[in-house]
Amino acid sequence: MYIKQYSKPGAMRAGFEYYRSVFEDAKQNREYGKEKLEIPILTIGGEAGIGNLTTTTYQKVANNVTGIMLPNTGHFIPEERPNFLTKQIFKFFGNSTSEREWVGLDTIYSEEIVDPRLANVIAPVTNRISSSYCW
């Protein structure tokens, strides 16, 4: 998956920009963090990744944080636990679906997305290199 995506023109540059922007992001976050956010925030971290770090970080700047730490999960949550992650995202945003629609999602990542509704949720997340995710 990553080889195919990073082989596309401009993809390596875009991937590196995520890290190049870290200093500007930190500067902006210090400014924006002066007032606590009131919006609901969902953080998800893998136990073998950075665990609850994202949750504890957001609790410093937001009042309504829901944090989940996934046991037996590492750096690549969408690839390691796609079914669980997708259910949590839909639950957080107030959407639900029947259990039968989720059959087959807890498999190793494939190029084909089983449920087309996931394209706008999972694809941007899997293209972002991070050990924890926040919505």
N, C-alpha and C positions, 0 to 999 in steps of 0.2 A: 504494500500500500504506500509506504513512504517513498520508496524508490520511484514508483510510477508518478506520484504527485510532485516530488522534488526534481524529477527529470523534465518537467514542463518549463518552457521559457519563462524566466523571471521568478520562478518558484524559490530558488535558493536565496535570492536577494530578499524576497518577501519574508522568508523564514528568518533570515538574519536580522531584519528590521525589528522583529519582536524583541530581540536582545539589545539592539542598538538604542532602542527607545527607553530602556530601563531607567536611565538617569533623568530624562525629561519626565517620565511617568512618576518617578519618586518626587520630583519637585512639584508637579501638579497635585499629586496625592496629599502632600503636606498642606497645600493651600486648601484643597477641597475638604480635607479631613477636619478642618476647624469647626465645622458644624456637622453633627451626627445625622446620618441618613435615617429617614423614617420609613422608607420603602421596605417591603419584605425582601430578604436576600436568602438564597439557598446556596450553601457551600458543600462541596463533596470532595473528600480527600481519601486517597488510598493509604491504608495502614503502613504498607511497605514503601510508600512514597513519602509525603510530608505529613501524613496523618491529619490531625486537627489544626495544624498551623494556619490554614486559610480561615477556618472558623474563628479562632482566637484573634486573628488579625482584624477580620471584619467586625468583630464585637467591639473593637476599640473605636470604630467609626460609624457604627450603625446600631440602632436600637432593636431591630426586628430580624435577627439572624437565626436561621435554622441550619444546623450543621450536621452532616452525616460523615462518619468515618467508616470506610468499607474494609472489613477484615480480609486478609488473604488477597489484597489487591495492591498493586504497585503504582507505577508512574502513568500508565496508559489506561485510564478508567474506561473510556468508550470502547476500547478494544477488549479489555479484560472482562467487563461486566456490562455489556450493552443493554441487556434486558432490564436489569436493575436500574441503571442510569436513566433510561428512557422512561420507565414507570415513574421514577421520582420527579423527573422534569414535568411530565404530564400532570402528575398529582400537584406539584407546586403551582402550576399555572391554571389549575382547576379543570383540567381535562381528564377524562377517564376512558377506559376501553375495556372490553371484556377479555378475560384471561385467554380465550381461544385465539384472539388476534395476535397474541404474543408468542405463540408456539414457534420455536425455531430461532428466536433472537439470541438466546444464550449460546451461541456457537462462536467459533473463531471468526473474526471479521472477514467478510467477503466483499467483493466489489459491488455486489448487488444489495441494495437496501430492501429488506423484506417488506416493510410498511412504508408506502410513499410519504406518509405524514412525517416520517422521521428525517427526511431529506433536509428540511430547514432547521432541524434541531441538532442532529448528530453530525452532519457534514461539517458545519463550521467549527464544531468542537474538536473533531478529530484532526482538523487541519491546524489546530492551535497546539503548540508544544507546551504542555504544562502538566504538572503532577497533581494539580487540584483545579477544580472548576467552580465557577461562581455564576449564579443567575439572579 
